[in-house]
Amino acid sequence: MRAKTGDRMVTHGRTVGDTERVTEIIEVLGENGEPPFRVRSADGHESVVSPGPDSEIKSGRRRTPGRG
């Protein structure tokens, strides 16, 4: 799984009723676009993740209200 800064990571729910979590990749910590990634959620929380098979990368920057 490869990504670049500004891409979105979509993590699908694991059980019925779970919603998808969408985060913005703000830093790629691995080599050549590989994980781990520093991500930011819509509420501003940041974390470092190594995504599993329930995640996918969507290209492009998602516009977040209040952020340039």
C-alpha positions as CSV (number, residue, x, y, z in Angstrom):
1,M,0.0,0.0,0.0
2,R,1.5,3.3,-1.1
3,A,0.3,6.8,-0.4
4,K,1.4,10.4,-0.5
5,T,0.7,13.4,1.7
6,G,-2.8,14.7,1.0
7,D,-4.3,11.3,0.2
8,R,-7.2,9.9,2.2
9,M,-7.2,6.6,4.0
10,V,-10.6,4.9,4.2
11,T,-10.9,2.2,6.9
12,H,-14.0,0.1,6.5
13,G,-16.0,-1.0,9.5
14,R,-15.3,-4.5,10.6
15,T,-18.8,-5.4,11.9
16,V,-22.3,-4.7,10.8
17,G,-23.2,-1.1,11.7
18,D,-19.7,0.2,11.9
19,T,-19.1,3.3,9.8
20,E,-16.1,4.0,7.6
21,R,-13.4,6.1,9.0
22,V,-11.8,8.6,6.7
23,T,-8.5,10.3,7.6
24,E,-6.1,12.5,5.7
25,I,-2.5,11.4,5.4
26,I,-0.4,14.2,6.6
27,E,3.0,12.5,6.6
28,V,4.4,9.3,5.1
29,L,6.9,7.8,7.5
30,G,7.9,4.8,5.5
31,E,10.2,4.6,2.4
32,N,8.8,5.1,-1.1
33,G,5.2,5.9,0.1
34,E,4.9,2.8,2.3
35,P,3.4,2.8,5.8
36,P,3.4,3.8,8.5
37,F,1.5,7.0,8.0
38,R,0.7,10.0,10.2
39,V,-3.0,10.7,9.7
40,R,-5.5,13.3,10.9
41,S,-9.2,12.7,11.4
42,A,-12.0,15.3,10.9
43,D,-12.0,16.2,14.6
44,G,-8.2,17.0,14.4
45,H,-7.0,13.9,16.2
46,E,-3.6,12.7,14.8
47,S,-2.1,9.3,15.0
48,V,0.5,7.0,13.4
49,V,-1.0,4.0,11.7
50,S,0.1,0.9,9.7
51,P,-3.2,0.1,7.8
52,G,-4.5,-3.4,7.5
53,P,-6.5,-5.1,4.8
54,D,-9.7,-3.3,5.8
55,S,-8.2,0.0,4.6
56,E,-7.7,1.6,1.2
57,I,-6.0,4.8,-0.1
58,K,-7.9,7.3,-2.2
59,S,-5.8,9.8,-4.1
60,G,-6.1,13.5,-3.7
61,R,-6.7,16.0,-1.0
62,R,-10.1,16.1,0.7
63,R,-11.1,19.7,1.5
64,T,-11.6,20.0,5.2
65,P,-13.6,23.1,6.3
66,G,-11.4,25.6,8.0
67,R,-8.2,24.1,6.6
68,G,-6.4,25.4,3.6
